[in-house]
Amino acid sequence: MKYAIVLLFLAIFSFCSYGQKNIDYINLQTQDLQNNLQKSGAHLKLNNSQIADLHQIFEDKFQRVEMVLARYTEKSEVSREMTRVENEFDARVANVLSVDQRLALQPKQKKRREQSAIK
């Protein structure tokens, strides 16, 4: 009986821990995007509907990242797959943003792509 209770506790704890990591990741990604946009001007701030759409996108991205980390062990494979995930989700994020917001992010995205190409 004690064994079953311990297993149940561990299962609940791990589920809550996973959920918290997911929430933290989504909030971090959204806040990072918001900060990058506001550096180019307060008028580029995300609106509520964009934030809601981005939360779903970043939740999907979190699941893909977790899947890549679980599936691949070689550093080069992980790096290659993470670059693919980043490129895929950059396009999805861009679809949510306005034209001005996308233009404000272009120099940052170009710099990040150049850095990943060097690796």
Backbone hydrogen bonds in HBPLUS format (Angstrom, degrees):
<---DONOR---> <-ACCEPTOR-->    atom                        ^
c    i                          cat <-CA-CA->   ^        H-A-AA   ^      H-
h    n   atom  resd res      DA  || num        DHA   H-A  angle D-A-AA Bond
n    s   type  num  typ     dist DA aas  dist angle  dist       angle   num
A0005-ILE N   A0001-MET O   3.09 MM   4  6.41 156.9  2.15 150.7 156.7     1
A0006-VAL N   A0002-LYS O   2.94 MM   4  6.17 158.8  1.98 151.4 157.0     2
A0007-LEU N   A0003-TYR O   2.96 MM   4  6.20 160.6  2.00 149.2 154.5     3
A0008-LEU N   A0004-ALA O   2.92 MM   4  6.10 157.4  1.97 145.8 152.2     4
A0009-PHE N   A0005-ILE O   2.91 MM   4  6.11 159.8  1.95 148.3 153.8     5
A0010-LEU N   A0006-VAL O   2.91 MM   4  6.16 161.6  1.94 151.4 156.2     6
A0011-ALA N   A0007-LEU O   2.92 MM   4  6.10 155.2  1.98 147.9 154.7     7
A0012-ILE N   A0008-LEU O   3.02 MM   4  6.24 163.0  2.05 152.1 156.0     8
A0013-PHE N   A0009-PHE O   2.88 MM   4  6.04 162.4  1.92 151.2 156.8     9
A0014-SER N   A0010-LEU O   2.90 MM   4  6.01 162.2  1.93 147.9 152.4    10
A0015-PHE N   A0011-ALA O   3.04 MM   4  6.17 155.1  2.10 144.1 151.0    11
A0016-CYS N   A0012-ILE O   2.97 MM   4  6.20 161.8  2.00 151.0 155.7    12
A0017-SER N   A0013-PHE O   2.90 MM   4  6.05 154.9  1.96 147.2 154.8    13
A0018-TYR N   A0014-SER O   2.95 MM   4  6.09 159.2  1.99 146.1 151.0    14
A0019-GLY N   A0015-PHE O   3.02 MM   4  6.23 160.1  2.06 146.8 152.3    15
A0020-GLN N   A0016-CYS O   2.95 MM   4  6.16 152.6  2.02 146.5 153.6    16
A0021-LYS N   A0017-SER O   3.00 MM   4  6.28 157.6  2.05 149.6 155.4    17
A0022-ASN N   A0018-TYR O   3.02 MM   4  6.26 156.6  2.08 148.9 155.2    18
A0023-ILE N   A0019-GLY O   2.98 MM   4  6.24 161.9  2.02 149.2 153.5    19
A0024-ASP N   A0020-GLN O   2.86 MM   4  6.02 166.2  1.88 153.2 157.2    20
A0025-TYR N   A0021-LYS O   2.90 MM   4  6.05 158.8  1.95 147.3 153.1    21
A0026-ILE N   A0022-ASN O   2.99 MM   4  6.23 165.2  2.01 153.3 156.8    22
A0027-ASN N   A0023-ILE O   2.95 MM   4  6.13 169.4  1.96 154.7 157.8    23
A0028-LEU N   A0024-ASP O   2.89 MM   4  5.99 157.3  1.94 147.8 154.6    24
A0029-GLN N   A0025-TYR O   2.93 MM   4  6.11 165.8  1.95 153.9 157.3    25
A0030-THR N   A0026-ILE O   2.97 MM   4  6.11 165.0  1.99 152.4 156.8    26
A0031-GLN N   A0027-ASN O   2.87 MM   4  5.94 163.9  1.90 148.2 153.2    27
A0032-ASP N   A0028-LEU O   2.88 MM   4  5.97 155.7  1.94 146.5 153.6    28
A0033-LEU N   A0029-GLN O   3.03 MM   4  6.23 160.7  2.07 146.7 151.4    29
A0034-GLN N   A0030-THR O   2.89 MM   4  6.11 160.9  1.93 149.5 155.5    30
A0035-ASN N   A0031-GLN O   2.84 MM   4  6.03 159.9  1.88 149.9 154.9    31
A0036-ASN N   A0032-ASP O   2.98 MM   4  6.20 161.5  2.01 149.2 154.1    32
A0037-LEU N   A0033-LEU O   2.99 MM   4  6.21 155.2  2.05 149.8 156.4    33
A0038-GLN N   A0034-GLN O   2.95 MM   4  6.16 160.6  1.99 150.9 156.3    34
A0039-LYS N   A0035-ASN O   3.09 MM   4  6.26 135.6  2.29 144.3 154.4    35
A0040-SER N   A0037-LEU O   3.03 MM   3  5.54 146.1  2.15 109.8 119.1    36
A0041-GLY N   A0038-GLN O   3.08 MM   3  4.82 149.9  2.17  94.1 103.5    37
A0044-LEU N   A0041-GLY O   3.15 MM   3  5.75 165.0  2.17 115.4 120.1    38
A0045-LYS N   A0042-ALA O   3.28 MM   3  5.71 159.0  2.33 119.7 119.4    39
A0051-ILE N   A0047-ASN O   2.99 MM   4  6.29 159.2  2.03 154.5 160.8    40
A0052-ALA N   A0048-ASN O   3.00 MM   4  6.22 157.7  2.05 147.4 152.9    41
A0053-ASP N   A0049-SER O   3.04 MM   4  6.26 159.9  2.08 144.9 150.1    42
A0054-LEU N   A0050-GLN O   2.80 MM   4  6.01 158.2  1.84 152.4 159.2    43
A0055-HIS N   A0051-ILE O   2.89 MM   4  6.08 147.7  2.00 147.0 155.1    44
A0056-GLN N   A0052-ALA O   3.40 MM   4  6.75 155.8  2.47 144.2 148.4    45
A0057-ILE N   A0053-ASP O   3.12 MM   4  6.44 158.2  2.17 146.9 153.3    46
A0058-PHE N   A0054-LEU O   2.79 MM   4  5.94 167.8  1.81 156.5 159.4    47
A0059-GLU N   A0055-HIS O   2.92 MM   4  6.05 140.1  2.08 139.7 150.6    48
A0060-ASP N   A0056-GLN O   3.05 MM   4  6.31 158.6  2.10 147.0 151.8    49
A0061-LYS N   A0057-ILE O   2.89 MM   4  6.18 153.3  1.96 146.3 154.8    50
A0062-PHE N   A0058-PHE O   2.89 MM   4  6.00 153.8  1.96 139.1 145.5    51
A0063-GLN N   A0059-GLU O   3.15 MM   4  6.45 158.2  2.20 146.3 151.0    52
A0064-ARG N   A0060-ASP O   3.02 MM   4  6.33 154.9  2.09 147.2 154.3    53
A0065-VAL N   A0061-LYS O   2.84 MM   4  6.09 160.9  1.87 156.3 161.4    54
A0066-GLU N   A0062-PHE O   2.95 MM   4  6.15 164.5  1.97 151.5 155.6    55
A0067-MET N   A0063-GLN O   2.98 MM   4  6.14 151.5  2.06 141.8 149.8    56
A0068-VAL N   A0064-ARG O   2.89 MM   4  6.17 158.0  1.94 151.5 156.9    57
A0069-LEU N   A0065-VAL O   2.92 MM   4  6.17 166.0  1.94 155.5 159.1    58
A0070-ALA N   A0066-GLU O   2.98 MM   4  6.13 143.0  2.12 140.8 150.8    59
A0071-ARG N   A0067-MET O   2.91 MM   4  6.00 147.4  2.02 147.1 156.0    60
A0072-TYR N   A0068-VAL O   3.02 MM   4  5.95 172.8  2.03 157.7 158.5    61
A0078-VAL N   A0074-GLU O   2.97 MM   4  6.24 165.1  1.99 157.7 161.8    62
A0079-SER N   A0075-LYS O   2.92 MM   4  6.06 162.8  1.95 149.3 154.3    63
A0080-ARG N   A0076-SER O   2.97 MM   4  6.11 160.8  2.01 144.3 149.4    64
A0081-GLU N   A0077-GLU O   2.92 MM   4  6.12 168.3  1.94 154.5 157.5    65
A0082-MET N   A0078-VAL O   2.82 MM   4  5.93 156.0  1.88 150.4 157.7    66
A0083-THR N   A0079-SER O   3.00 MM   4  6.16 150.0  2.10 144.2 151.8    67
A0084-ARG N   A0080-ARG O   3.12 MM   4  6.45 151.4  2.20 142.7 150.4    68
A0085-VAL N   A0081-GLU O   2.91 MM   4  6.22 158.7  1.96 149.4 155.1    69
A0086-GLU N   A0082-MET O   2.87 MM   4  6.06 164.1  1.89 148.8 153.2    70
A0087-ASN N   A0083-THR O   2.95 MM   4  6.15 163.8  1.98 149.2 153.3    71
A0088-GLU N   A0084-ARG O   2.94 MM   4  6.13 162.4  1.97 151.4 156.3    72
A0089-PHE N   A0085-VAL O   2.92 MM   4  6.11 166.9  1.94 156.6 159.9    73
A0090-ASP N   A0086-GLU O   2.79 MM   4  5.85 143.1  1.93 147.3 157.7    74
A0091-ALA N   A0087-ASN O   3.30 MM   4  6.48 154.2  2.38 142.4 147.1    75
A0092-ARG N   A0088-GLU O   3.30 MM   4  6.68 151.4  2.39 138.6 146.3    76
A0093-VAL N   A0089-PHE O   2.89 MM   4  6.05 157.4  1.94 147.5 153.2    77
A0094-ALA N   A0090-ASP O   2.91 MM   4  6.08 157.0  1.96 144.6 151.3    78
A0095-ASN N   A0091-ALA O   3.15 MM   4  6.40 141.8  2.31 140.3 149.1    79
A0096-VAL N   A0093-VAL O   2.98 MM   3  5.36 141.8  2.13 107.9 118.7    80
A0097-LEU N   A0093-VAL O   3.31 MM   4  6.65 141.0  2.47 146.3 157.0    81
A0102-ARG N   A0098-SER O   2.96 MM   4  6.24 158.4  2.01 152.5 158.4    82
A0103-LEU N   A0099-VAL O   2.96 MM   4  6.20 160.3  1.99 153.2 158.5    83
A0104-ALA N   A0100-ASP O   3.01 MM   4  6.23 147.9  2.12 143.2 151.7    84
A0105-LEU N   A0101-GLN O   3.18 MM   4  6.44 139.1  2.35 141.6 151.6    85
A0105-LEU N   A0102-ARG O   3.15 MM   3  5.21 129.1  2.42  96.4 109.5    86
A0106-GLN N   A0102-ARG O   3.11 MM   4  6.26 129.1  2.38 145.4 158.4    87
A0109-GLN N   A0105-LEU O   3.01 MM   4  6.23 160.6  2.05 161.2 167.5    88
A0110-LYS N   A0106-GLN O   2.90 MM   4  6.01 159.8  1.94 156.9 162.4    89
A0111-LYS N   A0107-PRO O   3.08 MM   4  6.19 157.5  2.13 141.7 147.3    90
A0112-ARG N   A0108-LYS O   3.04 MM   4  6.27 156.7  2.10 144.1 150.2    91
A0113-ARG N   A0109-GLN O   2.96 MM   4  6.17 157.3  2.01 149.0 154.8    92
A0114-GLU N   A0110-LYS O   3.02 MM   4  6.22 155.3  2.08 147.3 153.9    93
A0115-GLN N   A0111-LYS O   3.04 MM   4  6.29 154.5  2.10 146.1 152.8    94
A0116-SER N   A0112-ARG O   3.00 MM   4  6.26 151.3  2.08 145.6 153.2    95
A0117-ALA N   A0113-ARG O   2.95 MM   4  6.15 141.1  2.10 142.2 152.7    96
A0118-ILE N   A0114-GLU O   3.16 MM   4  6.42 139.7  2.33 140.9 150.5    97
